[in-house]
Amino acid sequence: MQANDQREVLLKVENLKQYFPISRSYTVKAVDDISFTIHRGEIYGLVGESGSGKSTTGRSIIRLYDPTDGKITFCGQDISGKMPRDTVRMLRTKMHMIFQDPMASLNPREKVMDIIAEGIDIHQMYSSQEERREMVYAILKKVGLSKEHANRYPHQLSGGQRQRVGIARALIMKPDLIIADEAISALDVSIQAQVVNLLKSIQVETGCAILFIAHDLSMVRYISDTIGVLHLGHLVESGTTADVFEHAVHPYTRSLLSAIPRPNPLLEKDRPIMTYDYKTSGLDYSQGTYHDITDTHKVLGTDADVQRWLKELA
């Protein structure tokens, strides 16, 4: 992989906040002041437990939610506030999302042909019905489905096939960035591997970047170039896959890694499990700042916190 400063930055998220007012006195801070960048052609894995803010981050980036605060820059254009029409069009064609539940995200009354062609219909990206049909057939082949699937309805497909339709719907627009929001969590384990391999091969073939949102650390390790760890709306640690998995510093990251089961029963029996509870940890994420452990590795904490963690690991 090239050095970070030599690659083009595709997406830059700066101090993103996404708050949801529940009542006059209570607001949920789903995403609280996070920053990261995704380079062109990179797979960025965003991990964390349920409720950590992963999906909210993805939905804020693609503007399904209006960000409370912060700046999002995509393809050199600011997409965080009110956007002019040409910026909206660029965003809708160059960034696409694959949702967690393929059955809920596909229109049950439409055939696969029309579901996949929805984007090119809206943006009039073909000159004839024949060209439209061939574009859909080509993308079906790329995701491992046949022409016959084009005339079926979502309920006639398996879960894995439905997710492939969701991937095809995103791919037909030739996006620069795909946001895969827990795209494998609703699938059987054997199908998960097929979909992850498909995403990885598509990224190599098309050169698009992927924001891969998941809680399965082993899948994230397999597919990602860079990883960000979210907890309670804060990005507590980020770095290359090797940085996070082999040199984790933050206690939350270390507790996540300690929970990964090992396939060897002898090793599994003696696996040390590290527990982490934010309420009793004495940490205050809002007081922390990002510390550079290496050029690619950052961790959130106060000066004293980071010094203590590094001393524990020495």
N, C-alpha and C positions, 0 to 999 in steps of 0.2 A: 504494500500500500504506500502511496505517496505521502509525504509529510503534509500535515494539516494546512500549513500556510501556502502550499503549492496547489491546493485543490480549490475549485470554485465553491463558495458558500451558496447553497441553494435556499436554505431556510434558516433564518436567524430569529430566535425567540429571546426577547429581552424583558426581564422583570414582569413576566406574565402573571396577572392575578385574575381569578374567576370566582367571584363571590355570588352567593344566592341568598337574598334576604328571605327569611322564613316568617319573621314577624317584626314588629317595630324594634324589639330589643334583641333579636337573635339573627345572626347571619352565618351561613355556612361558608367557610373559606375553603372551597374545594381545591383550588390551586392558588398557592400563595407565594408570589415573587420568585418564579423559576426562570432560568436562562439556559439555553443550549443552542448549538448550531448543528445543522445537517448539511454535509457536503454533497455535491452532485455525485450520484452513483453509489452512495453510502447506505448501508442498512443500520439504522439506529434503533436499538432495543430499549424500550421503556418498560421497566419492571417495578413491581410493588404489589402489596396485598390488595384485596378488594377494598374499595373506598379510599385508596391513596390519591386518587385524582388522575389516573392514567387516561381513562376514556374522556374525561372532561377536558384534559389537555388537547387530545386529538380533535375533539369537536370544536374547541375554541380556535385552534389553528385553521381549520377548514371553514370557520365562521358559521357553524350551526348554532353557536352561542356568540354573542357579542362580548368580547373581553371587557372585564371591569377596568383593567389598567394594564399598562405595558405596551410593548411594541413588537409586532410580528412583520418580518420582511421576507418576502418570497419572490424569487426571480428578480431581485433588485427593487421590488415595489412594496410600499407599505400597505399591508392588508389588515391593519389592526383597527382602523377607524372607519368612517364613512368613505366608501370607495367610488370613484368615477366608473362609468359603465364599462370602459375598456379594461379596467383592472378587474372588475367582477367577471367579465368574460374570460380573461386570462386565468383567474383563479378557478373558475368552473371547468376549464378545459385542461389545465396543467396540474391540478391536484384532485385526487379522487380517494374515496374511502371504501374499504371493505368492512362490512359490519359483522358483529359477533354472531347474531342469529340469522342464518341465511333464509330461513322460512319467513321471518318477520320483515326482512328487508326487501323481499321480492313480491311484486304484485301478483296475488294468486289468480287474478282474472286475465292476466296477459300470458301469451306464449313466450318461451325463452327468446325467440327471434326478436320480439318487440322489446323485451326487458333489456337485452344487451344493446339494442340499437337506440335506446332512449336518448343517450347523450348526443349521438351523431344526428338524430332527428331534430333535437332542439337547436343544435348549432349548424344544421344543414351542411354536413360535411361529406356529402356525396351528390353526384349529378343525376343518378338514375336508380330505380328500384333494383335493377340487376347489380349495380355496384354496391348498394346497401346490403343486399343478400350475400354477396361474395365477401364483403368485409366481416360480416357476422360469422360466416362459415370459416374464414381464415382464423378468427380469434378463438372460435370453438376448438379448432384443431390444436391451437397453441396451448390451450388449457386441458387438453386430453379428452375432449368430448367429440362426438360425431355430428354430422349434418342432421341426422335423424332427431337429435335432441332439440333442434331449433323449433320443432313443431309440438313440443310437449309443454305441459304446464308445470309449475314448481312442485305441486303435490305428487307428480308422477316421477320425481327424481329422488335419489337418496340424499342424505345430508351432505356427503362429500361432493356429489354432483351439483347440488344447489350452491355450495360455496364456490365451486369452480365457475358457475354462472356469474356469481358476484364478482369474482376476479376478472372474468371476461368483460363484464360491464365497465369495470374501471379501465382495463387495458385498451379497449377499443379507442379510447380518447388519446392514446399515446401520451400519458401524463409524465411529468418530470418527478412527481412525488406521489406515492401511494401510502395512505394511512391504513394499516391493517389493525383494526381495533378488536383485539381478542378473537382474531379470525379463525382460530383453531380450537378454542375452548369448548365449543358445543359439539365437537366431532369425536368419534372413537379414536383411540390412540393410534391404530394402524393408519387411519385416514389422515390424522394430524401430520404424520411424517410425510405422506404423499403431498399434502397441501404446502407444507414448509419447503419441501424439495422443489415444488412447482414455483413458489415465490422466489426461491434462490436462483433457479435457472432463468426465470423471467428477468430478474435483476441483472444477471450476467449478459443476457441476450439483448435487452433493450437499453441498459445503462440507466434506468430510472432509480431514484432513491426510494427507500422504504422506511417509514416510521412503524416499527413492529411493536405493538403494544401487547403485553402478555404477562401472566404471572408464573408461567412454567419456565423456570430458570434454565433447565437443560435445553429446551428449544431455543431460548434466547441466546444461549452460549453458542449453539450450533450455527445460527443464522446471522448473528450481528457482528458488525465491525466495531461499533461503539455502543456503550450501554450507559443508561441513566437510571438511577435507583430513586424512586419516589416513595415518600412516606408522609402521610398527613398533609399532602399538598405541597411538600417541600422536596426539592431535588437534593438529596443528602449526599450523593456521590455519583461521579461520572468519570468515564475513562474508556480506554480500549477494552476489548473483551478480556485480554490478559491482565490488564490493570485491576479490573473489578473482581475477576475470579481467582487470581493468584496473589494479589497484593491488596485486598480489601482493607480499608482503614476504619470506616464508620461502623460502630457496633451494630446498627440495624442491618447493614449489608452483610456483616459477618454472621449475624443470627440467621438471615435468609439462606446463606450458603451452607451453614451447618445443618440445615433441615433437609438438604438434598439427599435422598436415599442412595445408597451404593449397591450395585448389583451383586457384589460379593458378600454372602451371608456372614463370613468370618469378620470382614471389615465392618459390616453393618452393625454387628453385635456390640462392637466397641466404639461406635461412632460417637464422639462427644457432641452434645447438642447445646448450643448457646442460646439462652433466652434473653429477650430484650423487651422491656416495658417502658415506653416513653414517660409515663406518669411518674415512675419511680426512678428514672435514669438520672434525674437532676439536670437534663439538657433542656435548653430553650432554643428551638430552631430559629425563632424570630431574632434572636441576638447573634446568631452565627453569620459568618461571611465565608466566601469560597476561598479555600487555601489550595495553592498549587503544590501537589506532592511531586509530580513530574510535569513535563510539558503537556502531557495528554490527560493527566489524572488530577481531578479536583475533588475536594471533600468539604462539606458544610460544617462549620463549627466555630467556636471562639478560639483564640490563640491557645488558651490553656487546655481546652478540650482536645485539640489536634495534637498538641505536644504530649498529652497524657496517652492518647491512643497510639501514637508512634512509639512511645516508650514501652507500652504493653506488648507491642509487636516485635520490638528489638530482640 
